[in-house]
């Protein structure tokens, strides 16, 4: 437990400087009228960019060699990247809701809260699924090659989430065909948990092989 806390602190310190600008820009986009979808998308991008920057920093500093001498298991090191993604996904959600609240205060009635919550829920589920897909690629191919794969998956995932949400929830006939919200949330959560578990096991496997010089 102590090792996990120390590793997470290290990743948060590394992410701190690069996250400040992203947080400010996300707040600006979320506060600007007419930039709702862009603000939501940009806020959630932190969940992708910061773990990627953290892995790139570890590679530049030869962190794997140093970590091999620490009493930390590979699974703990890898899990911290997933925790980092989860923390900034939640931060993105908070920024989106804060921006909507400020717009509502400045202009009452200008915010469709149901739409905000539906889009946030869809984005959060997609974020975790995309993170599950991309992090193993980063551990397998490194930050440079994995970056391209991550950006492609990110663009496809976020674009699909926003388009699907607007298309489905904007059509009352389609909404009536959907299962109840608790069922949708349960199915989505089960899919996310399963995806993260498989992704985590793959990432640990790739990290161990990389640590042993298999991909040098």
Secondary structure as GFF3:
##gff-version 3
##sequence-region A 1 216
A	DSSP	alpha_helix	2	31	.	.	.	ID=ss1
A	DSSP	alpha_helix	36	60	.	.	.	ID=ss2
A	DSSP	alpha_helix	63	67	.	.	.	ID=ss3
A	DSSP	alpha_helix	74	106	.	.	.	ID=ss4
A	DSSP	alpha_helix	113	169	.	.	.	ID=ss5
A	DSSP	alpha_helix	172	177	.	.	.	ID=ss6
A	DSSP	alpha_helix	181	211	.	.	.	ID=ss7
###
